[in-house]
């Protein structure tokens, strides 16, 4: 270890020795990943090296904080400081280094050390340290509360303050040490040095079991783009056990995120990586065949069991409240096992592998997949037999969420989402029919399956013909123009281009969802891109969908800095107040949704049955889309961003930098790395990565 780093750890080392804890700085193993992302008020530094995987986040501004999130057990440690009258600025001093700490029982904890400086304040007051699951840290960040069981008292010695505890079940737990190397520690108050700086040495570690990394050779196909930041982000989030949805807030499995990322990244991934993603989803299916949305693991699982049964079990708890993932699995699996030559050649071997489920007997992946297909057929049967709106697939009773717009207002009160019913159900039924015809699943079908599965093609035809029209919205020309002008004034953007784009014609699009009363919720939305990616719309339907999407905001979704995912211009004032540019699923840009649209346009342009005028429309839409994607290239691997409008232009606003924003964006998001497999049709030279 460099001399400077050894000196900076000396005091903390002595403290840990007094606590009965040993600390070892681990040398880089030569295959480590280390990269930074500076986004708004957040400075992010990622490190993955051997058993160490850690994400350091330094939050500047008036409410400073630092935290380190670990993919191991979705665990983390965080330190929040009191609100200040003046904003502070964090600076990372040198590269974070991997660290192994042994607790008083000799158990290994893995993490990182980093040296950082703080300027802009003479005093930094420690408000709260939280050591636990990242889910607990997220809740504390959002709500300011945490379970009393995990409260941790600090130990202070000279210039070092340390928080350390075992996990609630007594297993190896968590450590956070802060050594003040410039400035003065006074109880829970840090005063700046005479030069106005505070310099801290951070040591953070978790005792949760490390995941098994996928190496670059195991992860990337030769066709993957040479975007170093996207590669770094995807590598940090990729493991043999599972893909992680995003860091820092979602460092664990999410079913929907895994499936969409595998589908969009497929051509850029090696077979081992694709199978790791599909295998993780199949392993976590419910007994009924539903796809798990999320998993509670590590200490968050223990907290679940304590609440439910007074048990300290750490058995994973799976969340099945979402409805969309269960209808994504079949078409994504078919894309790999039936359509991709690499997957098709190994399909029988993959399906014969046993899953890694715990708590019950393992099954073959083929049996898992059949279980999901049975669920699809059962769920779709009622509408196929009686195609009325009440028989569509609804959100689960009592829940306001159920698809990717999973904030409480993301569907604007809708109960029947467009994407699930108009796209994913028919796509999954198509896949059932194709799997049956292939014979690939014959070893896993029972005596009654063949007859039931044989209905899939006919059911798909009913769903395709009858479901989407129920979401039709038709706004008369005069009303549309009035709505656009009024809404543009309300959000302080010009309306001229938007009004020109609609002319004197009625505006037609598919609603975001249907309400409980089966009435349309008239929000223009980006989920139409799913139909371009998974469906084969008629030329008329394709023209209507692309026209609605690509009109300039606020008539459609297109801005200078990206395609927003929702536009409530034709909705009520109440819905407009919900879906703002500060809302998580409002008039904001999600990187992966642009990728879905880009891949969908590419797929539709490969068709041979489109008239020339429609092909020209799609090509124009593709050019406009990629111009918008390029304009926010530096944020492309992030989760989402918002915008401001000034001097005649939309400008990128990192989501979470504004105090009014509902949350903050992940700096590394799994499904935002998918551009590694979606080439820019007109690549621009000299883009800084």
N, C-alpha and C positions, 0 to 999 in steps of 0.2 A: 504494500500500500504506500502511496506517496507520503513523504515526510509531513507535509502540511496536514493531510488527512489524519495521520496518526496523532499529531499534536492536538488536533481539534477533538479527537475522541477520548483523550486521556482522562479528563475530569469525569466524563460520563462513565468511563470504564471503571474508575475507582468507586463511583456511586453504586454501580451495579454489583461490584464485588462486595460492598458493604451490605447490599440487599440479598446476597447469596446468589447472584445472577452472573453468568459469564457472557462475554461478548466477543465475537470473532468477526473481523471484517473479511468478507469472502472475496478472493480475486476473481476478476472476470474470467469466464471459462472460454472465451473466444467466439461464442455463438450468441452473445447477448444482443438484445435490442434496446436501444436508448434513443428517445426522441422527445421533442417538446412541441407543444401547441399553445400559442398565445391567442386567447379568444376573449375579447371584451375585457372584463375585470379579472378573468381567470387565467393564471399561468399554470399550465399543465406540463408535468414531466413524467414520462413513462419509462419504466425499466423492467426488462424481462431477461433473466440470466439464470440458467439452471433451475433450481427450486424456487428462485425468487421471481415474483411478478408483483409489481407495485406501481401505483399511480399517485403521484404527489400533486395536490391542487393547492395553489396559493391564491386566495381571493383578496384583491385590492379593494379600495373604496372606503366608505364610512363604516362598513360592517365587516371588518377583516376576519378571515379564518384560514386555517390550514388543515388539511386532512390527507391521509394516505389510505387508499383503498386497495384491497388485495383480492384477486380472483379466488384465492384459496378460501373456501367457505363463504364467499361473498362477504368478507369481513373488512373492518376498517377502524381507524382511529382518527379522531378529529378534535381540534381545539378552536373554540370560538372566542373572539375577543369582543369587548364591549363596544357599542356604537360610539363613534368619535365625531367631533364637530368638523374635523378636516379629513379628507380622504388620505389613506396611506397607500404606498406603492411597495410591492414585494419585488425583489430581484433574486434570481437564483445564482449562487456563486459556485461555479464549477458543476461538474456532472455528479448527480446522485450515484452512490455506490451500493452494491448489494451487501447485506448484513445477515449474519446468523447470531442469534442470542440464545443462550441456554438459560432456562428458568431454574429456580432453586431445586427442582427435582431432576435437573439434567435434561429436560426435554427441549428439543430444538424449536425455535421460532425464527421465521425468515422474514426479512424486510429490507429496508433501505436506510441509508444515512444521506443527509443533504445539508448544505450550509446555505442560508438565505439571509438577506438583509431587508430591513424595513425602514423606509424614510417617509417623511411627511407628518410625523408626530413626535412629541417629546415623551409621551407616556403610552404604554400599551397595557391595558387592563385585561387580565384573563377572566373570561366570563364562565366558560364551561368546557370540560373535556368529556368526550364520549368515546368509549371503547367497546365495540360490539360488532354486530352484523351491520353491513352497509344499509340494510333496511331500517335499522334503528337510527343510524346517522341521518338518513333521508327524512325520517319522521321528525327528528329533532330540528333539522334545518327548516322544515315546513311548518311545524307546529310548536316548537320550543319545548317539547316534552320528551321524556324517555322513561322506560320501565324502571321503577326504583331498585329492582334487583341488580341492575348493572352499574349503579353509582360507584364511582372509584375515587378514593381520596388520594391526593398527591403526596409524594415524599420530596422534601426540599433539603438539599445539601449544598451549601455554598452557592454557586451560580447555576445549579442544575435543579430542575423540577421534573419529577418522573411520576407517571401514572402506570400502574401495572396490576393485573389481576388474572386469575384463572377464568376459564369459561365457566358458566353456571353449573355444569355437570362435573367440574373438577378437572377437565381436560386442559391441556396447554392453552393459554389464553392470549392476552394482548399486552403490548408495551408501547408507550410513547414517552420519549425523553426529550426535553428541551434544555440545551445548555446555552446560556447567554455568554457569548464570547466578546461582544461589544455592547456595553450598557450595564445596567445594574438590576439584579433581581431583588425585589422587596416584597416578600410574601407572594401574592398573586399579581404583582404590578411590576412591569419592566420599564425602567427609565432609560432614555436614550443616552448614549455617550456624548462627550463634549462636542464631537463632530456632527451631532444630530442623527446618528445612525444607531440602529439596533441590529445586531448580527446574532443569529440563532443557529445552533447545530441541532438538527432534528434527527432523532433515531426512532424508527417505527418498525414494529414487527408483529406478526400473527403466528399463532401456533396451529392454525387450521392446516389440514393436509394439503400440500401443494398439488396442483393439477399437472398433467403430463403434456408438455408443449408439443404442438405440431411444428416441425422444422420447416424452413422455406422449401426444401426439397419435397417434403410430404404435402405441403400446402399448395404450392403454385404450379400450374401448368405453364408450358412455354408460351402460351398465348396471353398470359396475364400482362397487363400494361406495366410499363416501367415507371410508375408513379411512386416514388420512395415513401412519401407520407402515408398514402393509402396502404401500401404494403406493410409498413410498420404498424399501422393501426389494426389491420386485419390479423397480423401475426400476434399482436398482444392479446387479441380476443379469441384465438383459435387453440383448441386443446383436443386431445384424443377423446376425452370424456364428453365434450360438448363445445359449442361455440357460445361466447358470452354476448349479450345484447348490446352492451355499451358501458363505457366507464367515464365517470366514476359511479354513476347511480344504478347501473344495471349489470353488475359483474357476475352474472349467472345466466342460466338457461332461460330463454323465452321461446315458446314454440313457434309463434307467428314469425318472429324475427328470424329464427333459424330457417324456416321453410322459405320465406321470401328471399333471404340472402343466398341460400343454396341455389334456388331457381335462377336468380339474376347473375350469380357468380359462376354458375356451373361450368361454362366453357373455359374459365380461368383457373379452375381448381383441379388438383389431382384427384384420382378416384378415392384415395384414402380419406381425403378431406370431405368429399361429398358423402361418403358412407358414414363418416363420423357424425355429420349433421343429421342425416336421415335416421341413423341408429339412435341418436339421442332422443329424437322425437318419438320413435317407435317404442323405445324402452319406457317412456313416461306416459303411455296411453292409459286412460282409465279402463276399468273392467268393461265398460260399455263401448270403448273404442274412441273416446274423445281425446283430442290433443290437449296436453297440459299447456296452459298459458305461461305459468311461472312456477318456480319451486322455492319453497322456504327451506333453507339448509343451514347447517352450523348452528350458531346461537339463536338465530331467529326461529328455527325449527324447535329448539328447546323451549323458547318462550311460548310457541304455539301449544306444545304438549303440556306445559305447566298450566296454561289457562284452561285447556280442555280436560285434562285428566290428572293434574298434579304430578305428572311424570317428567323426568329430566331426560327423556329420550331425545336423541338427535336424528331420528329417522326423518327423511325428507317429507315435507307436506306439499302436495301438488295442488295447484289452483286450476279449476276447470270452468271458471265463470265465463270465459270468452267463447264465442260460437264460431268465429271465422276460421281459426286454425284447423278445426276438424274437417272443413271442406277444402282446405288447401293441400292437405297431405297427399291425396290421391293424384291430382294433376302434377304435382311436383315429383312424386315418386315415378309416375309414368314418364315424365320427361327424361329421367335418368335411366330407368330400368327398361324402357321400351324404345325411346327415341335416340338416346346418346349411344353411339357404338361402343364406347368404353364401358358404360354401365350395363348395356345389353349383354355384352360378352361375359360378364361376371354376375349377372342377375341371379341365377339359380344358387350360386355359392353364397352371395350376400343374403338372400332370403332364408337360407338354411342355417345361418349363424344364429346363435342364441343371444338374446338381449341381456343387458346387465341389470335387470330390475332387482330390487331388494324387497324383502318382506313377503314374497310369494315366489313360486317356482318360476324359473326363467322359461321363456318361450322362444321359438324361432321367429326371426323378423317377419317371415312369411305369414305366420299365424297372427302376429300383431297387425300386419297390414290388412289381412282379411277381416279382423275385428273392426277396424276403422271403416272398411267398405260396407260392412253390415250396418254400422251406425248410420252412414250416409244414406243408404237405401231406406232404412226405417224412418229417418228424419224427413226424407223427401217424399215419402209415399202419399201423405195426406194431400199435399198440393197437387201432386201428379194425378190423383184420383178426382180431386175437386178443386180446380184452380181458381180459388177466391182469395182475396187479400188476407183474411184471418188465418188461412192455412199456410201462409209464408213462414219462413224461419224467423222467429222473434228473439229478442234479447231474453235472457232468463228472468223469471219472475222476481221482481224486487230489485233488479240491478239496472242502473242507468247506462252501463257500458257492456260491450260485447264484441267489438271489432277494434281495428287499430286506433281509431279515434277514442281512446279509452280514458279521457278526462270526462268528468261528469256532464259537461255541456258539449262534448265533442260531436254528438249527433243531434244537438239542438232539441232534445226531448224525443227523438225518434225511437221507435220500437222495432221496426223492420228495416234493417240497413240495405241500401241498394247493392253494395258490393257482394254481400253474402248471397242474396237472393237472385240477383240478375247475372252474376258472374261465377261465383265459386261453387254454388250448388250444381248448376248445369255442367261446369267443367269437371267437377268430381264425378258426376254420373257418367259423363263421357269416358272418364278414365276407368270407371268400373267396367264398362262394356269392353274397353280395349284390353284390360287385364284378363277378363274372361276369355276373350277371343285368342289371346296369346298362349293360353294354357300354362302360363308361368306359375299361377297360383293353384293349380289343380291339386298338388300334394297337401294343401292346407284347407281345401274346401270340404264341407261335410255333405251328406246326402241331399240336404234341402237347399244348399247354397246355389246350385246351378240354375234351378228354376227361378229363384229370387233374383240372382244376378242377371239372368237373361232379360229381365224387365228394364235394365238400366238405360238402354238406348232409347226406348220409347218414353221413359220418364224424362230423359234429358230433352227430348223434343218438346214435350209439354212445357217444361220449365223455360226453355229458351223462347218459346212462342208467347207464353202467357205472363211471365214474371216481370220482365223489363217494362212492358207498356203500363203496368200499374204505377210506375214511378214517373210517367210522362208529366212534364210541366210545360204549359204553353202560356206565355205572357204576351198580351196584345202589344202592338208597336207603341201606341201612345202611353200605355202604362209602363212599359219597359223604359222608354226615354225619360219619363217623369221619375221613375225609381232611380235611374242612373244619375240624373242631375242632382236629386235630393241627397243620395248617399255620397256622391263625390264631394258635395259641400260639407257633409257631416264629418268626413274623414280627411278633409283638406287636401284633396288631389284634384287635378283637372279632369274635365269630363269630355273634352272635344274628341279625342281619339276614340274613346269608348262609344260615344254617340254615333260617330261615323261608322264604327264597326257593326252596329245593328241596323243602321239605315232606317228604312220605314217598314221593315219586316218584323213579324212576331219573333220572339225569342223562345226557342225550344231547347230543353235539356232534361236530363234525368234528375229527379230529386235526390237529395242526400239520403233520405229515409222516408218511411211512412210513419205517421203517429199511431198511437193505440187505436184511434178511430179510422185508420187506413187513409187519412188525408195526407197529401204530399207535403213535405217540408222543403220549400223551394230555395234551397241553397245550391249554388253552382259549386262543384267539387271535383277534386282530382282523381277520385276513385274510378272515374271512367277509364283511366289508364289501365286498370286491371282487365277490362274487356279487350283492350288492344293487345294485351300480353297473353291472355288465356283464351280469347274467343275468336270468332270469325264473323264479325258483324256484316250485315248487308252493306252494299255501297252507300245507300241512303242513310242508314244508321251511322255508318262511319263518318260520313260528311257532317252529319248533325253533331256528333260527339266532339269531333276535332274542332269544329267551328266554335262550339260553346266554350271549350277549354281555352282556346288560344286567342280569344278576343282580349284586347287590352283591359286591364283592371281600371275601373270597377265594373265594366260590362262582363268580363270574363275573369281569367286567372293570371294573365301574363303581365309581369312587371319587368323593369330593367334588371332586377336582382334575382329573378326567379319566378316560378309558377307557385302562387299561393295555393294552399290546399282547400280553402273554403272561401266563398264569397257570398255573403248574405244580402246582396244588393236588392233582391226581389222578395225578401222576407220581412217579417214584422220588426218593429223597432226593438222589441224584447230580444229577438234572436240576434239582431245586429249588435246589441249590447253584450251578448255572450261571446260572439265570434269576432273579437277584435284582434288587432296586431299584437296585443299583450297576452292573448289566450293561447294556450298550448296547442290547440287544434283550430285556431282562428285564421285570420288573414295573414298567415305566416308561411314560410317556405320550409318544407321538409326535403332534405337532399334526396332521400331514397324515392320519394314520390316522383321527383323529376326523372330519376333513373328508370322507374317503371314506365313512365310515359315515353322516354327515349327508346327503351327496349321494345315497347309496344309499337311505336311508329316504325321502327326498324323491321319488326315482324310483319306488320301490315304491308309495308312497301315491298316485301318479298313475294307478295301475292301476284298472280298473273291475270286475275279477273277484274282488275280495277280500271275504270275508264280514265283516259288521259287527264281530264280536268280534275278528277279526284286525286290522282297520283301527284299532280302539281300542287294541290292543296296540302297533301301530306308532306311533300318535300319542303314547301314553304314553312309549315308548322315545325318541321324538324330543324330547319335553319334558325328560326326564331327561338326555339327551345334551347338549342345549344349555345346561342349567343347569350341567353340569360344564364345558363349553367356556367359559362366561362366567366361571366361578370363577377361571380362570387366563388371563384375557384379556390381561394385560400380557405374557405369554410366547407368545402365539398365533403370532407370526411366527418364533419360535425353532424349533430342530430338535426338541428333546425336553426333558423335565424328569422329575424323580423326585419323591419324596414322603417325608414323615415323618408320624408319627401321635402326637398329643398332645392331652390335654384333650378326648378324645372326637371329634376331627376329624382328617381327613387335611389336610396342609398342603403347599404347593408347596415343592420343594427344587430349585433350579437344578442341572441335571446338569453335573458337573465341579467343583462347589464343594466336594464331599466328597472327601477324599484317596482314598477307596476306590472312587470312580467310575472306570469303565474308560476314559473319555475325557471330552471336554467338548462342550457343545452349540454349534452355530453360532448366532450372534445373528440372522443373516439367512439363511433357508432357502427355496429356491425353492418347494417344494411346501407350505410352511407359509403362503404368501401366498394360497392358493387360496380363502380365505374371501371374497376380493373378489368371487367369483362365486357364493358360497353364502350367501344371505341368512339371517339369524337369523329364524325364524318368529315370535318374540315379542321384538322388539328392546327392549333395556333402555336407558333414557335416562341421560344424564350419566355414561357410561363414559369414564374418562380414557384417551386413546390414548397 
